[in-house]
Amino acid sequence: MNVRFFALFAGVFCITLAVITQGVLPFVEPSSRTTRVTSVVRTDFGQLKWTVSEATDYTEQQRRGRNIYLREGCWYCHSQFVRPVTGEIRRWGPVSEAGEYAYDLPHLLGTRRIGPDLTRVGLKYSDEWHLAHFYNPRMLVPDSIMAPYRGLFHEPDAAVRIVDDGTGNRTLERTEVTQGLFDFDSQQAIQLTPNAYGLLFVPLKARERKPIILTPNDEYTGETVSIAAETESVAALVSYVQKLGMNRGKWRDLFEPQSLEVMDATMPRSEEWIAYGKEVYERRCIGCHGAKGDGNGPAATFMFNQRPRDFTSAVFKFRLTKEPLPTDGDMLRTITRGIRGTAMPPWYELPLNDRLAVIQYIKYELAVDRSDPASPYAFFVEEPPGPPLYIGRPPTASQTMLDRGKEVWQVAKCWECHGQGGKGDGEKAAGLKDDLGFATVPADLTSGQFKSGPAVEDIFRTITTGLSGTPMPSYRDSLPDEDRWALSYFVVALSAYKDPLSLQPLSIKKEARAALNDLELVADKPERAYVPDPSVPASGPPAPPGEEQAPAGG
């Protein structure tokens, strides 16, 4: 009898305590209702600085996604809180602040916490990566314990035939199902590629377009496909996940663990390390890049905006060499940083030896032309990369520099592809293709999601070398250094004071903008964030001893 009494008392006590801590205290404690957070903004001169700002509420779509997140029990395994300890800060990002939870009732801090923390997951991966991950997590992470959420997708029972559309293209047979997924009479087409197993992902944007089945390299040779179509529900869930952590602005561009910059870093060729690199590849890379390294992994059909890299052709976009092949340092930089805005995430959490080993495997096993089985051509053996190009220190930013960059933008005709406003909507944008025959979309430079890196030096490197395999040319010989630096500053400034998620201009006062544009203002940490109103303390953690907060106006 006593045991039952104490068990009942303990249960009632725990429930009451939970109600008080989760339901009462958040309304009693004023700090729990603050919307103040410290966030990173990009200034007009390309600098990244911490400032005190206001957290924003969820959009209608994001709130719907949050409800689905709750309904599906995602919060049970995934926490949403970065604790002030070194391990968590270097793994997830800056310490959580009270203002980030202003619109989260109840708070979703997790219970079991056996999945990755999601507090800082926003824009770490592309929407396409998330769609593939929700459909089947093990396509991307073979050892994942997360269950597939295929119920969030529309999957017709019957396979759909691939037919000739009468104009030389291949399309899908018109059926009651496909007419609900596409507009076959539209003048706009959407190019979709099934994976090697015949799975075809259909995005929501296809509803207003006619389908074109594109397989320029025989990515799929079958006659029918199984369809996995995006729904409003999964789109809302992805929208919610992308919002997480984004009240802290462009913090990822200042995240030290993935800010790797090296000229070269390698290990001597070793069959043992190549074999180990294969193991790393099969655990981390095979889902997108495929077993053969041809960019046709099982998840590749979800990457309809930008296909995964085909290593077999040995064409790499990002390098600091005059010749097309990158150094090991170039590849290490790409793997560590990831490629922002695409399905290629940063891999800074992988041990350095794992990253170097997978580079060995890519170079000596995948980047090989095997069209003649009797005489395979190993690109990195036959055409070793040359020495890295030298990039000096960038000149000091100024309004004169930006004005010159705007002139160079016109002279170099960057607007033809990227558009006058830099949104990637230039007059030539619609017809661009990469070397493999897939449509390629010019970057929206106003998003600040620069694939090669967030610094002005990264933009300068891209302008200097071009992007191999794409229509983006090298300007190393056509533009002098000073013009390339000016153009780089102009490109970076296109995303100044914009929300990285919504791409809308930030609400910031003229005086605060002028203060943040001050090149001498130091605001490199949340503890030293610029405070627009000096009378209001920052909501971030207190500054360490000996460090003072950056004063308003510099």
LINQUI-V139711 format. One record per residue. N is the residue number from 1. RES is the residue in three letters. PSI is psi in whole degrees, -180 to 180 (NA if undefined). OMEGA is omega in whole degrees, -180 to 180 (999 if undefined). NEAR is the number of other ideal C-beta (glycine too) atoms within 12 Angstrom. Layout:
N:RES:PSI:OMEGA:NEAR
N:RES:PSI:OMEGA:NEAR
//
This chain:
1:MET:-42:179:7
2:ASN:-40:180:8
3:VAL:-43:179:9
4:ARG:-40:-180:10
5:PHE:-47:-179:11
6:PHE:-36:178:12
7:ALA:-43:178:13
8:LEU:-44:180:14
9:PHE:-44:-180:14
10:ALA:-41:180:14
11:GLY:-46:179:14
12:VAL:-41:-180:14
13:PHE:-45:-178:14
14:CYS:-41:179:15
15:ILE:-43:179:15
16:THR:-43:179:15
17:LEU:-41:179:15
18:ALA:-42:179:17
19:VAL:-41:-179:16
20:ILE:-48:-175:16
21:THR:-36:-176:19
22:GLN:-24:-176:21
23:GLY:-34:-175:17
24:VAL:-52:-176:15
25:LEU:-41:179:19
26:PRO:-27:179:23
27:PHE:-22:-178:16
28:VAL:-41:-176:12
29:GLU:114:-176:14
30:PRO:-38:-176:15
31:SER:-22:-180:18
32:SER:-13:-178:27
33:ARG:6:179:20
34:THR:149:175:27
35:THR:6:-179:24
36:ARG:131:175:31
37:VAL:161:170:35
38:THR:136:-177:43
39:SER:163:-180:45
40:VAL:131:175:41
41:VAL:155:173:42
42:ARG:130:-179:43
43:THR:173:179:38
44:ASP:-23:-178:31
45:PHE:16:172:34
46:GLY:-3:180:42
47:GLN:151:176:35
48:LEU:123:-174:35
49:LYS:146:175:43
50:TRP:139:177:40
51:THR:158:175:45
52:VAL:130:-178:42
53:SER:-171:-179:42
54:GLU:134:174:27
55:ALA:150:-180:31
56:THR:151:-180:25
57:ASP:166:177:20
58:TYR:148:170:28
59:THR:171:179:21
60:GLU:-41:180:14
61:GLN:-42:179:25
62:GLN:-38:179:30
63:ARG:-38:176:21
64:ARG:-41:177:24
65:GLY:-37:178:33
66:ARG:-39:178:34
67:ASN:-37:177:21
68:ILE:-39:177:29
69:TYR:-42:177:36
70:LEU:-46:-176:21
71:ARG:-40:-177:19
72:GLU:-3:177:26
73:GLY:20:-179:18
74:CYS:-35:-178:35
75:TRP:-21:-177:31
76:TYR:-40:-178:21
77:CYS:-24:-176:25
78:HIS:124:174:29
79:SER:167:177:28
80:GLN:66:-179:36
81:PHE:123:177:29
82:VAL:116:-178:34
83:ARG:155:-176:21
84:PRO:58:174:19
85:VAL:150:-172:13
86:THR:-44:-177:13
87:GLY:-42:-179:13
88:GLU:-38:-179:22
89:ILE:-41:-178:24
90:ARG:-19:179:19
91:ARG:-46:-172:23
92:TRP:-38:-176:36
93:GLY:-164:-175:40
94:PRO:152:-178:37
95:VAL:141:179:30
96:SER:148:178:37
97:GLU:154:-175:37
98:ALA:-38:-177:28
99:GLY:-22:-180:30
100:GLU:-20:-176:43
101:TYR:16:-176:33
102:ALA:-32:-177:25
103:TYR:18:180:29
104:ASP:95:173:33
105:LEU:114:2:20
106:PRO:161:175:22
107:HIS:143:-178:27
108:LEU:73:-175:31
109:LEU:-2:176:25
110:GLY:158:179:23
111:THR:-63:180:18
112:ARG:-39:177:14
113:ARG:42:177:20
114:ILE:-7:176:15
115:GLY:169:179:24
116:PRO:149:174:30
117:ASP:140:-176:29
118:LEU:8:-177:36
119:THR:-35:-176:39
120:ARG:25:-174:39
121:VAL:-16:-177:33
122:GLY:125:179:35
123:LEU:11:171:40
124:LYS:-36:177:41
125:TYR:160:176:37
126:SER:165:175:35
127:ASP:-38:-177:37
128:GLU:-39:177:36
129:TRP:-45:-179:36
130:HIS:-40:180:36
131:LEU:-45:178:41
132:ALA:-39:-178:42
133:HIS:-41:178:39
134:PHE:-34:-179:42
135:TYR:-45:179:41
136:ASN:96:-177:31
137:PRO:-32:-175:28
138:ARG:-7:170:22
139:MET:-32:-177:37
140:LEU:-34:-180:37
141:VAL:92:-173:26
142:PRO:-31:-178:23
143:ASP:18:179:13
144:SER:145:176:22
145:ILE:5:180:14
146:MET:139:179:26
147:ALA:147:174:20
148:PRO:148:177:23
149:TYR:52:-178:29
150:ARG:-20:177:24
151:GLY:-16:177:18
152:LEU:-8:180:31
153:PHE:158:174:33
154:HIS:115:-178:28
155:GLU:100:176:28
156:PRO:145:-177:23
157:ASP:-42:-174:10
158:ALA:146:174:15
159:ALA:155:-177:23
160:VAL:135:-178:36
161:ARG:146:171:23
162:ILE:127:-176:30
163:VAL:167:175:22
164:ASP:136:-178:15
165:ASP:4:177:20
166:GLY:-4:180:9
167:THR:14:-179:11
168:GLY:-4:178:8
169:ASN:163:175:21
170:ARG:141:-179:30
171:THR:-170:178:32
172:LEU:149:178:39
173:GLU:140:177:26
174:ARG:118:175:20
175:THR:175:177:21
176:GLU:-36:180:11
177:VAL:-52:-175:23
178:THR:-30:178:32
179:GLN:-19:173:20
180:GLY:-13:-178:20
181:LEU:-20:-176:37
182:PHE:167:170:35
183:ASP:96:-175:20
184:PHE:-16:-179:27
185:ASP:3:-179:13
186:SER:150:175:18
187:GLN:-13:178:11
188:GLN:137:180:18
189:ALA:155:173:28
190:ILE:129:-178:32
191:GLN:125:-179:35
192:LEU:145:-178:45
193:THR:120:176:41
194:PRO:157:172:37
195:ASN:179:-174:38
196:ALA:-15:-179:27
197:TYR:4:177:25
198:GLY:13:176:26
199:LEU:130:-180:35
200:LEU:118:176:47
201:PHE:135:179:43
202:VAL:112:-179:40
203:PRO:164:179:35
204:LEU:-34:-177:27
205:LYS:-14:179:25
206:ALA:-14:-176:33
207:ARG:-28:-177:25
208:GLU:17:-177:18
209:ARG:163:176:25
210:LYS:143:-175:28
211:PRO:139:170:41
212:ILE:122:178:32
213:ILE:113:-174:39
214:LEU:117:177:29
215:THR:68:-175:30
216:PRO:-21:-179:24
217:ASN:30:180:24
218:ASP:45:178:16
219:GLU:-30:176:36
220:TYR:134:-175:28
221:THR:5:-180:18
222:GLY:176:-177:22
223:GLU:-12:179:18
224:THR:156:179:23
225:VAL:154:170:40
226:SER:138:-173:30
227:ILE:135:169:37
228:ALA:106:-174:39
229:ALA:137:176:38
230:GLU:142:177:36
231:THR:168:177:30
232:GLU:-32:-178:21
233:SER:-49:-179:28
234:VAL:-32:176:40
235:ALA:-39:179:30
236:ALA:-40:179:32
237:LEU:-43:177:38
238:VAL:-40:179:41
239:SER:-41:178:34
240:TYR:-46:-179:41
241:VAL:-39:180:43
242:GLN:-22:179:35
243:LYS:-24:-172:38
244:LEU:121:179:44
245:GLY:-10:-173:38
246:MET:-5:170:37
247:ASN:-10:178:42
248:ARG:11:173:43
249:GLY:-141:-174:45
250:LYS:40:-176:42
251:TRP:-33:-176:46
252:ARG:-27:179:39
253:ASP:-12:176:36
254:LEU:9:-174:29
255:PHE:108:-171:32
256:GLU:-41:-177:22
257:PRO:-26:-180:26
258:GLN:8:-180:34
259:SER:60:-178:24
260:LEU:134:176:28
261:GLU:107:180:25
262:VAL:153:174:24
263:MET:-45:178:23
264:ASP:145:177:25
265:ALA:118:-172:23
266:THR:174:171:26
267:MET:150:178:26
268:PRO:148:-179:12
269:ARG:132:-177:22
270:SER:127:180:19
271:GLU:-33:178:15
272:GLU:-42:179:16
273:TRP:-33:175:27
274:ILE:-42:178:27
275:ALA:-40:177:18
276:TYR:-38:177:25
277:GLY:-34:176:36
278:LYS:-40:178:27
279:GLU:-44:179:22
280:VAL:-44:-180:29
281:TYR:-44:-177:36
282:GLU:-23:177:24
283:ARG:-30:-170:23
284:ARG:-25:-166:33
285:CYS:-22:-169:41
286:ILE:-28:-177:34
287:GLY:-37:179:37
288:CYS:-47:-173:40
289:HIS:-14:175:35
290:GLY:159:-178:32
291:ALA:-32:180:25
292:LYS:-7:-178:27
293:GLY:17:-176:34
294:ASP:9:179:32
295:GLY:18:-176:40
296:ASN:49:177:37
297:GLY:171:-178:39
298:PRO:-28:-180:33
299:ALA:-6:-173:43
300:ALA:-30:-180:46
301:THR:-25:178:46
302:PHE:-19:-178:44
303:MET:65:-174:41
304:PHE:-19:178:38
305:ASN:-37:-179:31
306:GLN:116:-176:37
307:ARG:151:174:43
308:PRO:156:-178:43
309:ARG:135:174:43
310:ASP:104:-177:34
311:PHE:-24:-174:38
312:THR:-24:179:30
313:SER:-6:178:30
314:ALA:39:176:37
315:VAL:116:-176:26
316:PHE:133:-175:39
317:LYS:-40:-166:37
318:PHE:120:-177:41
319:ARG:167:174:37
320:LEU:48:179:37
321:THR:155:177:32
322:LYS:-40:178:21
323:GLU:162:-175:24
324:PRO:-33:-175:28
325:LEU:138:-180:34
326:PRO:161:171:45
327:THR:169:174:31
328:ASP:-33:178:39
329:GLY:-40:176:29
330:ASP:-45:-179:41
331:MET:-37:178:41
332:LEU:-39:178:37
333:ARG:-45:-179:39
334:THR:-45:-179:40
335:ILE:-41:-178:42
336:THR:-46:-177:36
337:ARG:-29:-169:36
338:GLY:-178:179:37
339:ILE:102:-173:36
340:ARG:140:178:34
341:GLY:-1:180:37
342:THR:-180:180:34
343:ALA:-3:179:37
344:MET:106:-177:35
345:PRO:167:173:36
346:PRO:142:-179:33
347:TRP:36:-179:31
348:TYR:-20:-180:28
349:GLU:-20:178:22
350:LEU:140:174:27
351:PRO:147:-178:16
352:LEU:-41:-180:23
353:ASN:-34:176:20
354:ASP:-43:-180:28
355:ARG:-41:178:39
356:LEU:-36:-180:33
357:ALA:-43:-179:37
358:VAL:-29:174:41
359:ILE:-42:177:46
360:GLN:-43:-179:34
361:TYR:-42:179:39
362:ILE:-44:-176:41
363:LYS:-46:-168:40
364:TYR:-11:179:32
365:GLU:-34:-176:33
366:LEU:-40:-179:38
367:ALA:62:-176:37
368:VAL:130:176:28
369:ASP:112:-178:24
370:ARG:23:179:20
371:SER:-29:173:11
372:ASP:97:-176:9
373:PRO:-28:-178:9
374:ALA:-20:-177:7
375:SER:72:179:11
376:PRO:144:-177:18
377:TYR:108:180:19
378:ALA:107:-173:23
379:PHE:-44:-175:28
380:PHE:-14:175:32
381:VAL:-44:-176:18
382:GLU:-31:-177:18
383:GLU:67:-177:19
384:PRO:145:-180:23
385:PRO:147:176:32
386:GLY:-177:180:18
387:PRO:152:179:17
388:PRO:146:175:26
389:LEU:153:180:27
390:TYR:129:173:16
391:ILE:118:-179:27
392:GLY:-178:177:14
393:ARG:138:-180:12
394:PRO:146:176:27
395:PRO:163:180:25
396:THR:134:-180:17
397:ALA:149:178:29
398:SER:167:177:21
399:GLN:-35:177:18
400:THR:-40:178:18
401:MET:-44:179:31
402:LEU:-40:179:30
403:ASP:-40:178:19
404:ARG:-39:178:26
405:GLY:-38:178:40
406:LYS:-37:177:26
407:GLU:-43:180:19
408:VAL:-37:177:30
409:TRP:-41:180:35
410:GLN:-45:-178:18
411:VAL:-43:-179:21
412:ALA:-4:178:29
413:LYS:37:176:21
414:CYS:-29:-177:39
415:TRP:-22:-178:28
416:GLU:-35:178:24
417:CYS:-46:-174:31
418:HIS:-10:-179:33
419:GLY:156:-178:25
420:GLN:-33:180:21
421:GLY:0:178:20
422:GLY:16:-176:34
423:LYS:4:180:22
424:GLY:22:-176:31
425:ASP:35:180:22
426:GLY:170:-175:26
427:GLU:-23:179:16
428:LYS:-1:-172:21
429:ALA:-39:-171:25
430:ALA:-30:-174:20
431:GLY:10:-175:15
432:LEU:141:177:27
433:LYS:154:174:21
434:ASP:-179:-175:28
435:ASP:-19:-179:25
436:LEU:-2:177:29
437:GLY:3:179:21
438:PHE:148:176:31
439:ALA:139:178:26
440:THR:136:-175:29
441:VAL:127:176:32
442:PRO:146:-178:35
443:ALA:140:169:39
444:ASP:99:-174:29
445:LEU:-14:179:41
446:THR:-12:-179:31
447:SER:-23:-176:33
448:GLY:4:178:43
449:GLN:73:-176:35
450:PHE:122:-174:40
451:LYS:-37:-175:35
452:SER:-9:180:42
453:GLY:159:-172:37
454:PRO:-13:-174:37
455:ALA:158:180:31
456:VAL:-29:177:39
457:GLU:-34:178:30
458:ASP:-41:178:34
459:ILE:-41:178:40
460:PHE:-42:179:38
461:ARG:-43:-180:39
462:THR:-44:179:38
463:ILE:-34:-178:40
464:THR:-46:-174:36
465:THR:-18:-172:36
466:GLY:-177:178:29
467:LEU:104:-176:36
468:SER:141:178:29
469:GLY:-1:-179:29
470:THR:171:177:31
471:PRO:-7:-179:27
472:MET:111:-175:33
473:PRO:171:172:22
474:SER:139:177:26
475:TYR:19:-177:31
476:ARG:-39:-177:23
477:ASP:-21:-175:14
478:SER:-19:180:17
479:LEU:133:177:28
480:PRO:164:-177:18
481:ASP:-45:-175:23
482:GLU:-34:178:20
483:ASP:-36:178:29
484:ARG:-36:176:40
485:TRP:-44:179:36
486:ALA:-43:179:38
487:LEU:-38:179:42
488:SER:-44:178:44
489:TYR:-39:179:40
490:PHE:-42:180:41
491:VAL:-46:180:42
492:VAL:-38:-177:42
493:ALA:-17:180:34
494:LEU:-22:180:38
495:SER:16:-179:40
496:ALA:136:175:33
497:TYR:44:175:37
498:LYS:144:176:31
499:ASP:125:-175:33
500:PRO:-18:-179:38
501:LEU:-53:-179:33
502:SER:-18:-177:26
503:LEU:15:178:24
504:GLN:150:177:16
505:PRO:141:178:15
506:LEU:147:176:31
507:SER:101:-176:17
508:ILE:135:-176:30
509:LYS:155:-178:17
510:LYS:-40:-179:12
511:GLU:-41:180:17
512:ALA:-39:179:30
513:ARG:-44:179:26
514:ALA:-40:180:21
515:ALA:-43:180:31
516:LEU:-29:178:42
517:ASN:-11:177:32
518:ASP:116:-176:24
519:LEU:-21:-178:22
520:GLU:-11:-179:16
521:LEU:125:179:30
522:VAL:115:178:22
523:ALA:61:-171:42
524:ASP:-1:-179:22
525:LYS:157:175:30
526:PRO:-34:-179:42
527:GLU:-20:-179:30
528:ARG:30:-179:28
529:ALA:144:175:44
530:TYR:134:-180:44
531:VAL:111:-179:34
532:PRO:-39:178:31
533:ASP:108:-176:20
534:PRO:-22:-178:17
535:SER:-12:180:9
536:VAL:120:-179:17
537:PRO:154:177:19
538:ALA:150:179:36
539:SER:-3:-179:37
540:GLY:178:180:37
541:PRO:156:-178:26
542:PRO:148:-179:18
543:ALA:143:177:21
544:PRO:157:179:14
545:PRO:136:178:7
546:GLY:-9:179:7
547:GLU:134:-179:17
548:GLU:154:180:17
549:GLN:145:179:30
550:ALA:126:-178:32
551:PRO:156:177:20
552:ALA:137:180:25
553:GLY:3:176:20
554:GLY:NA:999:21
//
